[in-house]
Structures are given as structure tokens and as C-alpha cells.
Amino acid sequence: MNAPVHMEPAVRTTCPYCGVGCGLIVQSDGHGGAAVAGDPTHPANFGRICSKGSALGETLALDGRLLHPMLRQGDGTLVRAGWPQALDAVAEGFGRIIERDGPNAIAFYLSGQLLTEDYYVANKLMKGFLGSANVDTNSRLCMASSVAGHRRAFGADTVPGSYADLDQADLIVLVGSNAAWCHPVLFQRMMHNKAERGARIVVIDPRRTVTAEEADLFLPIAPGTDTALFCGLLVELAERGAVDGAYVDAYTSGFAEALTRAREIAPDITATAHAIGLDESAVAHFFDLFHASARVVTCYSQGVNQSAQGTDKVDAIINCHLATGRIGKPGTGPLSLTGQPNAMGGREVGGLANQLAVHMGFTPVEIDRVRRFWNAPRMATREGLKAVQMFEAIERGEIKALWVMATNPAVSLPRAGAVREALAKLELFVVSENVRSNDTVNAGAHVLLPAAAWGEKDGAVTNSERRVSRQRTFLPLPGEAKPDWWIVAEVARRMGFAAAFAYRSAADVFREHAALSAFENDGARDFDLGGLADITDDGYGTLEPVQWPLRAGEAPTDSRFFASGGFFTPDRKARFVAPEPPALREATSDAFPFRLNTGRIRDQWHTMTRTGLSARLAMHLPEPFVEVHPRDAAAAGLTDGGLARISTLHGACVVKVVVTGGQQPGSLFVPIHWSAETASCARVGELISPHTDPYSGQPEAKATPAAIAPVVLPLRGFTRTRRAVALPEGTWWVRVAVTDGAEYRLATGQGPMVWHDFAYRALVGDATLAEQLDGPVYRAAAFVDGELDGCLCVGPADAPLAWDAAALHGADGARLTARISRDPIGVTEPVICACFGVGVEAVRQAISCGTVRTVAEIGRTLRAGTNCGSCLPELKQLIIHEHIAHPN
Ligand code: SF4
């Protein structure tokens, strides 16, 4: 008789990646693994998920996890410590430095990956008990310009609309957003509206992305000119009599000044077209669509936010919605697509240096109100340093103690190389992390604190439409890992604030956060979760996704703001903002003639510490690359698939070249995900200028002047191992997750003897090594008890590198061949459907031989696109391109 199968109860939780905030149902297997599916009842996604979400179950292994507190010793080594010892070191260190240098000599750098409860406790400790507002977050790199734009226009950081507006809009304008890859589930929702209701899609982006390929109208504007386009639109709306005078008069101020400024920047269609570098007809087409569509949603993302004029860009967009009264009504409004899973929760808490708490700032009244609520002894009384300035202060030695939680600034901040060097200067450098090793940890952290990861922690997150959802626990805490809120509260207790940080659970923290949001809030503040301030532990455990405001004693109301005014300025009117004329902060030059743009790819997230664990996600775009226009590639002597060095004033990267007409001449695009852990030289943050927006402090990550040149390394190859290896000095490499280990793809100028030495050093261990020198191609395979344990192959780029390892060993040929043979670097068939591992070539062949003609037929025949749907836009493009290439 079979033993009964034990099934853990399924858990409803929320995805830890992007700001869409998809609900998930997770079925744990009880052994550390889990099956993940979309939650059909969650209003953010109604069961849909993307490739990243669907691969979450493959990212739960504990390899590489930080499982115990660690302290760095005088000789530089990290040794395991107990929690009391580590917490004492943190509390004593911060206390000592505050005592000696004052509270502004310390800082916290937080993350949109933290839960709301974690954010709340960290923000409270720093701003109410340690006396500084030096609390900033990686959200500064993501959506700070949206926050500043909202606050200038609305008087508060209020997202006016909901995702439901995407179902009801007649026109969806996507500005600086590759939503098909970066917010895939929302993009599918837009495409559903397009298919079912005929909504039109306009994409405004310097780069022809997969999103642009799906648009009815694509405007490839010149970098940095968004403000001119929306000023031109405002002028045109006024000229056509499309301004909603009743709305403007009743609910706004500053229209005349904003229109005057808009006329100075873009007085007519001709001037607008000239400013943005496009034909008048394309501009007129966009203006016609906007004018004719009563229901317009303008979605914007990092292409707008990551700019030294990001706040003006946001307000130029908002101006057009205010002018037409297209805000707060079904199917209308500006909608900031937030990058991170809980950037919104961090904004709600006030975990940014220019906010105090719960959408309050630093006026004396607000400081006093928060002080009384917290019963705080040492309130911060002015704004702290925003991210870029915070790390510059570290560089200058003004900040001496830093606590980084759940983020990797040594990769993601501008001038990341300088950031890494600055971190080494800190007197006290604390990192709360999931992983044992990343670029920030390796920059010399003195104290490592093992934090609970997704699936182990419990709390709340808020998505881009103000919807608070629960992340729930379905895995036990591994090793000695602890929730971040617990870690911060324990430090607070040791610093003498036990009573104010006596939380027993995440629910305790959440109740206090909700109560503060409602404290002396008579409706003058938008953010109010007072209806949840008395939630029971059970109620918190079963809390359904809910949008704020949720005021005490009131039932949830219409989920939109501002249809009838009610802004959060002193006179309750919205402010039109007169933006500055668009101008990029740094000019290109003979030395740096290109504009370097950066962004995300479909199947990776941030610095890959989680998505980088999944072999199937790795196969979509496994290597760091630069997109270059064919004309620029030819002029620079670059070849598709070759290597190129991209350099700026601040640093350099070496990545693969992708020649594509989707890139504008004069522009380069490099993705952000690779770090020193995953590639030899691909940390693009190192190249980015530190210029920031004057209002939001968000850095300009999309337009750094850059140069590009070919890199010639005549030999290519790969090595597969079960463990991390150090490749010979001078090797270009990228580490790619594969089942059972890692594959290092490499390029080198060093011949067989170097690789023979490497094979003995890195592959042998307990194994026996078989080698072969086949002309210029060197091959080696390591075997343990007849099992292949690792392999290596290096040879000229045009030589066949795949081979039958059995020929080297004479063992079980079929099995070994299956495990070792692979295509060489640059020839591997890329995967288009991560869910079913369907390669581009398989789809292409099926199209060209007539087996399939539509996306639906591809799904029926090859299964591609039938699970999460993230690859549907790329499948459509393959069909179009194949039909163009083979019309019959
Ligand atoms: S769209 Fe994908 S990454 Fe974003 S929340 Fe949903 S499943 Fe997660």
C-alpha cells in the first residue's frame, strides 16, 4: 500500500518582482520547493502571471543563501557569529558614531523589495529615534520622479486611477515604458482591450522595443524630449478647444502659466516635430488620437522617471490630463507603472529621505504630529540625503555608518565603481541580505545579517494601483534568517528604545502603520489605512487585496481620485506645472558621441540574485549585450555577435553586440542586470553619470554620453561546472544558470596551455580529467565515478566547440553526450518561450515551412505562449518577420 501523500495547504501570496503586484497561489511540496500559479481572484492579474512569476518555484533553493550572521575580522575574513553578538555590534556601532559625529553621520539605504512592515520599522527608528532623515531607497532610482511630479501637481503622492482603467480606455499611451517586458501582465491586459474593444496603443520611446512593435502608432522620439512632446500636445489641445474649462476653472490653478510655457517650448506641431526629431505627420497623428479619445490613460515608467528632468516630464504629462479633465474617471488618467514590488509601500511609509512618514513631510506641524504618535525622543527635522547624494557623502567621509537592506547599490547606483570604493571607507557597514555574496557584500561589509526571503517572510506590499496585498509565508525560515522588521526592532531595543519597538509580529507593525496613516487625518491626507488599524491577527492573516484610501468607519469607496477635484494642496486645487525646456544635462562629444540608454530585459530582475537561479529564465537572453544601429555598427567596425567596449567618463563595460534597426543612430542600449558575480565586465551602473533631477533626486540613467569600440578576443568557449570558478585573468566571461550548476561562456586571447592549467585547477578536485587538443580546439572533461562532473572547450570562434565527451572517456556515450554536448557561445539557439523552453529557431522553422501561421497555431503545435503569455509579442513579431522574409 502506498504511503499517503502529504500536501501542504496552498498559500495565496504576491509576486516579489515588479510593481504589477500579481497575486499567486503557491503549493509547497514540503521539501523547500513549490509550484506557483496565478491567483484568479486577485484583481491585479486575475490569474495571469509572466515568465518571471511562473519560474519562482525554481528560485527557492538555499545554495548561496546567507543563513547566519557574519562579522568581518581584522584580517578581512567573515566569520559566523550569533545573533546577539551581531546585533550588539550594529547597535553599539551606530550609537558610538551618533554620539561622536551626530545623527547625520549615519544612513539607511532601503529597498522596494522590503515589505511595508520592514520599511515602517526602519523609517521609524531612523527618523524618530536616531534623529536623522538619511533614509533612502533604491526606489529613488525607479519612481522618485513620479512621486515628485504627483506631489507638485496633486499636493500628495497620489496615483489617481486603477488598472481597471486599462480595460476601459479608448487610447493607451505608453511613454518610456517597455511594458511588454517590464510589466507583462498589465501589457497583456492592454492588448486584451485592444483586441476586444479596439483600444488604440501609442508607444513613445527612443527605442523600438517589443512593446513598440505592438503599437498602432510608435513615436521614436529623440532622447530626453518627452516634455516638448507633451507641451506641444497641451498647446494643440488648447488650439482645438479641447480644454475642459469647467474642470480647469473649478479644480485647478496655474493653467495659463503652464500653457504660456508650453507655447514657448513647442508652439505648434512643426516646432514639436522639430524638437522631438520626428515628422509632423506622426506628431499630428498622435495629437489627433489624444484629442479624439475621451478615455485616455497615459502610462509612464523608467523612460520618463530616470531623467534629470523626470519630474518636469511627469508634470508635462499630467498637465494634459488635467487640462482635459481626463483624470479620476473610468478609463482615464496618468498612471505611473512602478518598477518594484513594494516601491509604493515604501512611499506610503515615507521611507524616502524627502518624506517623514505616511505621506507627511517636514513641516513643524507634521514633525510634531509624528513625534507625538511615536512618542519619539529625537525627531529628524529636515530632509535627509537622497540616494546619489548619500553615497557621495559616504565618499567624502561625512557618512560613517551605513545599513543597506535588501539591495545592491554597488551594482545599481550611478558611478557604481565609485560607490563600491566609497563603501570600503565606512567605519560601520551593515548589510541585511538573502545572499552570502554580491557586489555590495563584497565591497567590505562589516556585519552581514541573514534576512528572510520571499516565501519565508510575512507582510504587506502595495502595487502601482494603490492595492495592498499580502506576501505570506509558505517556507520555514532557513538557518538563522529573520524578518527585516525583527532585525531592526532588535537593534532599536539594544539602543534603548525597547518600548517603542516591542512588536511581536508583522501584524503588530501593520496595525501601527495603519493607525499612523489615520492619526489626525481629517481627509487632508490622501493615504489613510485607518480602516485596518484595529485589524486582528486573524484578519491580517486573511486580508484580501484592498485599495486605499480605507478610512476608519467608512466602506471602501470608488477606487479613483480627483474626478471632482479634491486635490491635497492647501486650496484643494491641482497645480499645473510650467516645465523647463527639455535639455539633457551632459552633451555628447567627439570622445563620447553616443547616448547610453539602460533598461531591463524580459526574464531577469534587478541584479539577478533570484531570477539568475533559473536555468530556463537564463536562456531567453543569457549574455549581456549592447544594441547598436547598423549604421553606427558599420562605422565603428562592430559585428553582430562580436564583443564591444562601451565607455563613459565613469567606467567601461565589455558586452556582446546586437546590431538592430530598433536602436536609433547615435544611441546605445545596455541592460542593467549583470554584476561582478555574473559577468567579467558588464555592470552598466558603473558607466552612468550621477546627474539628478532637482526635485526628485532621481539620476539620469538613460542618456550618458558614451563611446563604443570593438574588442577582439579570437578564442571562444565555455566551461560547465557544479561550483563557482575563477577564470584566468583577462578572460571575458558570463555565468549562466544551467540545471545542476553553472555555465561560463567565455572569450579569450589565451591559448590551450592556459586552459589546460585552468582545467587542472578548477575542474579536477576528486575527478579524473580527459583532455583533447583537436587542432586549435582544446577540450577537457572531468569525470567522477564515470559521471561527467565538468567540462571545458576553447577554440577559434568559427570552430565547432560542441563535442561528444564520451569520445574522451569511453563511458556511457548517450548519457554523457546529452549532458555535455551543447552549442558554442554565440550559436546557442535562444529560447523564446521560457515556460516550455521553446527555441526561436523551432518557431521560425515551423512558420517558414507553413506548419503554423498564427500565434494560436504556434501554441497548439509547439505550446509556446500558452502558459504565461510573456512571449506572445515576440511570437507575433517572428510571424511578421518570417512572412516578410518568406512571403510565399
Ligand atoms: S507581471 Fe510578472 S513579475 Fe510582475 S508581478 Fe506579475 S508575475 Fe510578477
Residues whose N, C-alpha, C, O or C-beta is under 5 A from the ligand:
A	BS01	SF4	C15 Y17 C18 V20 G21 C22 I49 C50 K52 G53 H183 P184 V185
